[in-house]
Amino acid sequence: MPSVEALLHGESVATNYGSVGFCSTLLVRGERNIVVDTGHVGRRRALLAALYERGLGPSDVHVAVMTHAHWDHAQNYDVFPNAEVLIHEWERKYARNPHPNDWATPRWTTAMLDTIPNLREVEDGHEVERGVRVLHTPGHSAGTMALVVDTDDGPVAVTGDGVASARVAVTKINAHVFWSEEDARRSIERVLGEAEIIYPGHDRPFRVLKSGAVEHLASRELAFLGLDLADPNVSINPEPRPPFVMLGLEEQTPARFQ
């Protein structure tokens, strides 16, 4: 049966100057090697190092899944020359005409996607291979999608930002909504109905317990380089960022795809 492991853990780290944008990058090993969400170019060296540690190079990746086309998830696909890149059909259409308030999908996104020679649009229920299928989980974006992977430990959901963190799973409130709040909540509930083990977009993998609590399944070490905590101009605020909802959601309908 296929397995899932984190190549790079996601983080929800932001600063008063903007987001660091570290998404989770996952490796599904089954009949083929599948990478999910390749991140932005600031993580390219770390991504390649993580693959090499597992005895893999860029040419060994057969499929690369783009859970959605936001800048922090959708770069680095050019690293994999042999990979078929999967994107949901709604996401591809939306990228051609993004909402002007959608800072996560700048207008150059569609130009970036046009450079991917093996880009393939898929829809809900698409079987990537035996035991690996697509869920359309809109809300965060129009075409956000997850993978459900049937593993020896039961079904595992690889969610991108449909479920960005354990906090999202508990509150049922998406961290950033660019498409629909109602769809986002329905998508979270759908994911939790499909799998107890979640590999989220910006957090460590976790399990949802019957009590409704969550149990993280991995540890991580996060080091900040060049940061002097003794500097009086540097501070750390452990409070999570409040959820973001884009202005203009009432204009986010499939009519934008035309």
Secondary structure, DSSP 8 states (H G I E B T S, - for coil): --EEEEEE-----EETTEE-----EEEEESSSEEEE--B-GGGHHHHHHHHHHTT--GGG--EEE-S---TTTB--GGG-TT-EEEEEHHHHHHHTS--TT-TTS-TTHHHHHHT-TTEEEE-TT-EEETTEEEEE--SSSTT-EEEEEEETTEEEEEEEGGG-SHHHHHH---SEESS-HHHHHHHHHHHHHH-SEEEESSS--EEE-TTS-EEE--------TT--TTSTT-----S----EE-TTGGG-SGGGG-
